[in-house]
Amino acid sequence: MASSQLNVHTKTADPVVDGGAQLQQILNIECLSDFVEAPVLNINFRYGGSVQNIAVRLPVTLNKFFQPTEMMSQDFFQRWKQLSDPQQEVQKIFKAKHSMDTEITKAKIIGFGTALLDGVDPNPSNFVGAGVIHTKTIQVGCLLRLEPNTQAQMYRLTLRTSRGSVSQRLCDLLSEQF
């Protein structure tokens, strides 16, 4: 599971597992730089005299390396204006795939890893979040704004980060949640 974007540390596991037994393997994953593809864990074992290989895609996405960041309205919009280069912003308008329930939406934004900033947006129906993606080499500040249109059953999601590739990846990941 070698990668230039992730560093994966494991402890050596017992090479023999008895039939019906389980083995727990703890992985420590360090983000070296932003990435798109989730890492794959290759499991090799012998069954019936032949070697078997199973590839398991791990549920590790870029947003797992978020640190939520609280900020006041003035700080948010000042930072929002600073991230004004076209490559720093990604916007996506999409149809809602699930119920547009306010509490569920809040929980999804918090679960994504950002801080949910109440009372920041002038429109109380909108959702605003902030966080920092921590990698070994850089920290990427991230701001998001989710604007629901319940009548049309649509969302507009805008992400601004200090790194364009991160804006795109986070937008793709978060829009899948709604």
Disulfide bonds with the S-S distance in Angstrom:
none
